[in-house]
Amino acid sequence: MFESRPDRADEVVFVGRSNVGKSTLMRELTGHTFETGSKPGVTRSPNHYDWASEDFVLTDLPGFGFMSGVSEEQREQIKTDIVQYIEEYADNILVGVLVVDGKSAVDIIDRHSGEDEVPYDVEMFYFLRDVGIPVVVAVNKMDKVDDEDERLDELADRLGLHPPWKQWQDTIAPISAKRGNIEALKEAVSEHLHEQKRDDLLQFFS
């Protein structure tokens, strides 16, 4: 189980497969540089950003799914640790941000949708909701996608949200972290914070 969560009351967590650009996104949001790897799975334990004086922390949880050089057993363990972490701190987590790769998310979901199989991304989306955490899906790398609306409609559909995606702008946020284009995510997170009467935290997402 992950140790070392800073002693802060509230939290926004970031989850997602390896290599979807979570670390780049965290850098954009916090202005902090830290290790991003060309090899998936650089982040193996949570990175906590408690740079603000407020009682608040942003947490980048390790990537799940395939990682080169990591055994299936280890991958499963990481996934279990993520789930346990979220369950343990569910009452403190104000928003869960599920980061996906806009170019490949739908294909990956379709590849893993079998009779007894629920794709990780879809499972994580519903798991966060089940434990009462508002979810924003940050659809990253949209600068590489040509048919943006079509692709986002397909993703909404796979998550069980009726297209068009534009009616879900508090849930689906198309971004390009590498290009610094993360406005849609900031707006969606801000909306959920506002709903929870946490306007004191909006400054971190403005």
Secondary structure, 3 states (H helix, E strand, C coil): CCCCCCCCCEEEEEEEECCCCHHHHHHHHHCCCCCCCCCCCCCCCCEEECCCCCCEEEEECCCECCCCCCCHHHHHHHHHHHHHHHHHHCCCEEEEEEEEECCCHHHHHHHCCECCECCHHHHHHHHHHHCCCCEEEEEECHHHCCCHHHHHHHHHHHCCCCCCHHHHCCCEEECEHHHCECHHHHHHHHHHHHHCCCHHHHHHHC
